[in-house]
Amino acid sequence: MIPKTLSIYSFSVLSFILAICILIIAFSCQEKEESFTNLPPGVAIYNFKDTGTSDTLHNPLDTVLATAGKSIRLQGSAGASAGLRQLHITLGKPSAPLMVDTTIARNFYRADFHAFSIPLTVPVTTPEGVYTLTVQASDQAGQESAPVVIRVLVIPPGCGPIALCRQDEKVTLVVETPGNTPGDAVLHVVGDLNGWSDAGAASLAFTKNPTVTNCYCLAVDLKDGQYFKITRGTWDSQERKLKPGSTTEYEEINWARVYKSAQDGTILRIKIDGWTDR
């Protein structure tokens, strides 16, 4: 049996904790309310972010990474001094059917303000490529906000880059390695981009995809016509390429890949056939 004094003490502690929680919630709500008490004239989108990376999105070159068949979640807020009428979100390419076309026109946080968190599911059949996401608000008088326009890079399921490997004006190498690759392997790229001087340069090390086996990625400055290879850190553990039509014979050890010019920011997919030491 619990002593009466202990029960009273426990109840008091719980009551104190509950009171503190209520005060915190009340303060947060008041702070949020005060932040948008005096909205500027017109209608606008504020603090648009990718919840996966917490990056603020406001530039047409800002890019969100999305896997076909999965969802990305975007959040932000919209204000309209004349009262919100709707939010309109689209995802697609010019002269092509929209993949996403969503309108939010009710259940606003306030008549003139709404904080939103939108899950957007990219259809699994979406081809790999760069698409345009547009978010726009309108008010009760029919006035529209300046649209927030960003890029969404859609990749297929399976081996693909993670957000860390995406950098504007760089090429993202996505490497799929054979099954005999050691689990603790660290991949590197070596070639014309570093004068073939270091097979294991730390600055050219790949990042391992934490959710896909034998999948690595790296953003690099590759120029048209540059040669390169993938290693596991040494020349003794460099990649090998099978001869065309063969499953057992490999190209000579001095073989190398060559990069053909493409738009910066694209993905170059590489599948390694084998390693010289395995």
C-alpha positions as CSV (number, residue, x, y, z in Angstrom):
1,M,0.0,0.0,0.0
2,I,1.4,3.5,-1.0
3,P,1.7,5.9,2.0
4,K,-0.7,8.7,1.9
5,T,2.1,11.4,2.1
6,L,3.8,9.8,-0.9
7,S,0.6,9.8,-3.0
8,I,0.0,13.5,-2.2
9,Y,3.6,14.3,-3.1
10,S,3.3,12.4,-6.4
11,F,0.1,14.1,-7.2
12,S,1.6,17.5,-6.5
13,V,4.6,16.8,-8.8
14,L,2.4,15.7,-11.6
15,S,0.1,18.7,-11.2
16,F,3.2,21.0,-11.3
17,I,4.5,19.3,-14.5
18,L,1.1,19.6,-16.1
19,A,0.8,23.3,-15.3
20,I,4.3,23.9,-16.8
21,C,3.3,22.1,-20.0
22,I,0.1,24.1,-20.3
23,L,2.0,27.4,-19.8
24,I,4.5,26.4,-22.6
25,I,1.7,25.5,-25.0
26,A,-0.1,28.7,-24.2
27,F,3.0,30.8,-24.7
28,S,3.8,29.2,-28.0
29,C,0.3,29.8,-29.3
30,Q,0.4,33.4,-28.2
31,E,3.8,33.9,-29.8
32,K,2.6,32.4,-33.0
33,E,-0.6,34.6,-32.9
34,E,1.4,37.8,-32.2
35,S,3.8,37.0,-35.0
36,F,1.0,37.3,-37.6
37,T,-1.3,39.9,-35.9
38,N,-0.3,42.7,-38.3
39,L,0.0,41.1,-41.7
40,P,1.3,43.2,-44.5
41,P,-1.2,44.3,-47.2
42,G,-1.8,41.8,-50.0
43,V,-1.2,38.0,-50.0
44,A,2.1,36.1,-49.6
45,I,3.8,32.8,-48.9
46,Y,6.2,32.7,-45.9
47,N,8.9,30.3,-44.6
48,F,8.5,27.6,-47.2
49,K,10.6,24.6,-46.2
50,D,11.5,21.0,-47.0
51,T,10.9,19.2,-43.7
52,G,13.4,16.4,-44.8
53,T,16.3,18.8,-44.8
54,S,14.9,21.9,-43.0
55,D,16.1,24.0,-45.9
56,T,14.2,27.2,-46.6
57,L,13.0,27.2,-50.2
58,H,12.6,30.5,-52.0
59,N,14.8,30.4,-55.2
60,P,13.9,28.7,-58.5
61,L,17.2,26.9,-58.3
62,D,16.4,25.4,-54.9
63,T,16.0,21.7,-55.3
64,V,14.1,19.1,-53.3
65,L,15.0,15.4,-53.8
66,A,12.0,13.0,-54.3
67,T,11.8,9.3,-54.9
68,A,9.1,8.1,-57.3
69,G,6.3,6.4,-55.4
70,K,7.2,8.1,-52.1
71,S,6.1,11.3,-50.4
72,I,8.0,14.5,-49.6
73,R,6.6,16.9,-47.0
74,L,6.7,20.7,-47.5
75,Q,5.7,23.2,-44.9
76,G,5.2,26.9,-44.7
77,S,2.6,29.6,-44.1
78,A,0.3,31.9,-46.1
79,G,-1.2,35.3,-45.2
80,A,-3.8,37.5,-46.8
81,S,-4.9,40.8,-45.2
82,A,-8.2,40.5,-47.2
83,G,-8.7,36.9,-46.0
84,L,-7.3,33.7,-47.5
85,R,-9.3,32.0,-50.3
86,Q,-7.1,29.1,-51.3
87,L,-3.6,27.6,-51.6
88,H,-2.7,26.0,-54.9
89,I,0.2,23.5,-55.3
90,T,1.3,21.9,-58.6
91,L,4.1,19.7,-59.7
92,G,5.0,19.0,-63.3
93,K,6.8,20.0,-66.5
94,P,5.9,22.6,-69.1
95,S,3.6,21.2,-71.9
96,A,3.0,18.0,-69.9
97,P,0.1,16.8,-67.6
98,L,0.6,17.8,-64.0
99,M,1.7,15.0,-61.6
100,V,0.3,16.9,-58.6
101,D,-2.5,19.4,-58.6
102,T,-3.8,20.2,-55.1
103,T,-6.0,23.0,-53.7
104,I,-6.5,23.8,-50.0
105,A,-9.5,26.0,-49.5
106,R,-10.8,25.4,-46.0
107,N,-9.8,24.7,-42.4
108,F,-7.4,27.6,-42.3
109,Y,-5.7,28.4,-39.0
110,R,-7.2,31.8,-39.2
111,A,-9.3,33.7,-41.8
112,D,-6.2,35.6,-42.9
113,F,-3.5,33.2,-42.1
114,H,-2.7,29.5,-42.5
115,A,0.3,27.3,-41.5
116,F,0.5,24.2,-43.8
117,S,2.3,20.9,-43.9
118,I,1.7,19.2,-47.2
119,P,2.7,15.6,-48.1
120,L,3.2,15.3,-51.8
121,T,3.3,11.8,-53.3
122,V,5.2,11.5,-56.5
123,P,3.6,8.8,-58.8
124,V,5.7,5.7,-59.0
125,T,5.7,5.8,-62.8
126,T,7.3,9.3,-62.9
127,P,10.3,9.3,-65.1
128,E,13.6,10.5,-63.6
129,G,14.2,14.1,-64.1
130,V,13.8,17.7,-62.8
131,Y,10.3,19.0,-62.3
132,T,8.8,22.3,-61.2
133,L,6.9,22.7,-58.0
134,T,4.7,25.9,-57.7
135,V,2.9,27.1,-54.6
136,Q,0.6,30.1,-54.8
137,A,-2.0,31.7,-52.5
138,S,-5.0,33.9,-53.3
139,D,-7.2,36.0,-51.2
140,Q,-11.0,36.7,-51.1
141,A,-10.6,39.6,-53.4
142,G,-9.0,37.4,-56.1
143,Q,-5.5,38.8,-55.7
144,E,-2.7,36.2,-56.0
145,S,0.6,36.0,-54.3
146,A,3.9,35.8,-56.1
147,P,4.4,32.1,-56.6
148,V,7.0,30.1,-54.9
149,V,8.7,28.1,-57.6
150,I,11.4,25.5,-56.9
151,R,12.8,22.4,-58.6
152,V,12.0,18.8,-57.6
153,L,14.5,16.1,-58.7
154,V,12.7,12.8,-59.1
155,I,14.7,9.6,-58.9
156,P,13.5,6.1,-59.4
157,P,13.3,3.6,-56.4
158,G,16.5,1.7,-55.6
159,C,20.0,3.0,-55.6
160,G,19.9,6.8,-55.7
161,P,21.5,9.9,-54.2
162,I,20.7,11.2,-50.8
163,A,20.2,15.0,-50.2
164,L,23.8,15.4,-49.0
165,C,25.0,14.4,-52.5
166,R,23.0,17.1,-54.3
167,Q,24.8,20.4,-55.1
168,D,23.8,22.9,-57.8
169,E,26.2,23.1,-60.7
170,K,27.8,19.8,-59.9
171,V,27.3,16.3,-61.2
172,T,26.1,13.7,-58.8
173,L,27.8,10.3,-59.2
174,V,25.6,7.5,-58.1
175,V,27.5,4.2,-57.8
176,E,26.1,0.7,-57.4
177,T,28.8,-1.8,-56.4
178,P,28.9,-5.6,-56.7
179,G,27.8,-7.9,-54.0
180,N,31.3,-8.7,-52.9
181,T,32.1,-5.1,-51.9
182,P,33.1,-5.0,-48.2
183,G,30.4,-3.5,-46.0
184,D,32.9,-1.0,-44.5
185,A,34.3,0.0,-47.9
186,V,34.9,3.7,-48.6
187,L,34.7,4.6,-52.3
188,H,36.7,7.4,-54.0
189,V,36.8,9.0,-57.4
190,V,40.2,9.7,-59.0
191,G,41.0,11.0,-62.4
192,D,41.6,14.2,-64.4
193,L,39.7,16.2,-61.8
194,N,42.6,15.7,-59.3
195,G,45.5,14.9,-61.7
196,W,45.3,11.1,-61.0
197,S,47.4,11.9,-57.9
198,D,45.5,10.3,-55.1
199,A,43.4,7.1,-55.3
200,G,42.0,7.8,-51.8
201,A,41.6,11.5,-51.5
202,A,39.4,12.3,-48.6
203,S,37.8,15.3,-50.5
204,L,36.6,12.9,-53.2
205,A,35.2,10.2,-50.9
206,F,31.6,8.9,-51.6
207,T,28.8,8.9,-49.1
208,K,27.1,5.6,-48.5
209,N,23.3,5.5,-48.9
210,P,22.1,4.3,-45.4
211,T,19.0,2.7,-46.7
212,V,20.2,0.9,-49.9
213,T,22.8,-1.8,-49.9
214,N,25.9,-1.3,-52.1
215,C,24.9,2.3,-53.1
216,Y,27.1,5.4,-52.9
217,C,26.9,9.0,-54.1
218,L,29.1,12.1,-54.5
219,A,28.8,15.6,-56.0
220,V,31.8,16.5,-58.1
221,D,33.0,19.1,-60.6
222,L,33.4,17.0,-63.8
223,K,34.1,18.7,-67.1
224,D,33.4,17.4,-70.6
225,G,35.9,14.8,-71.7
226,Q,37.5,14.2,-68.3
227,Y,38.5,10.6,-67.5
228,F,38.0,9.1,-64.1
229,K,37.7,5.8,-62.2
230,I,36.3,4.6,-58.9
231,T,38.5,3.0,-56.2
232,R,38.1,1.7,-52.7
233,G,41.0,4.0,-51.6
234,T,44.0,2.4,-53.3
235,W,45.2,1.5,-56.8
236,D,45.1,-2.1,-55.7
237,S,41.4,-1.9,-55.2
238,Q,40.2,0.0,-58.2
239,E,37.1,-0.9,-60.3
240,R,37.2,-3.3,-63.2
241,K,34.9,-3.3,-66.2
242,L,33.7,-6.4,-68.1
243,K,34.4,-6.6,-71.8
244,P,31.3,-6.1,-74.0
245,G,29.3,-9.4,-74.1
246,S,31.5,-11.1,-71.5
247,T,30.7,-12.2,-68.0
248,T,34.2,-13.2,-67.0
249,E,36.7,-11.2,-69.1
250,Y,37.6,-7.6,-68.0
251,E,39.1,-4.6,-69.8
252,E,42.8,-3.8,-69.4
253,I,43.7,-2.2,-66.1
254,N,44.4,1.2,-67.8
255,W,40.7,1.5,-68.8
256,A,38.9,4.6,-67.5
257,R,35.5,6.2,-67.7
258,V,35.0,9.4,-69.6
259,Y,32.4,12.1,-68.8
260,K,30.3,13.4,-71.6
261,S,29.1,16.9,-71.1
262,A,25.6,17.3,-69.7
263,Q,23.6,19.9,-67.9
264,D,25.1,20.7,-64.5
265,G,23.2,19.3,-61.6
266,T,22.4,16.0,-63.4
267,I,22.9,12.5,-62.1
268,L,25.4,10.1,-63.6
269,R,24.7,6.5,-62.7
270,I,27.5,4.0,-62.6
271,K,27.4,0.2,-62.0
272,I,30.7,-1.3,-61.1
273,D,31.3,-4.8,-62.5
274,G,34.1,-5.8,-60.1
275,W,37.3,-4.9,-58.2
276,T,40.9,-5.7,-59.0
277,D,41.5,-7.3,-55.6
278,R,38.3,-9.4,-55.4
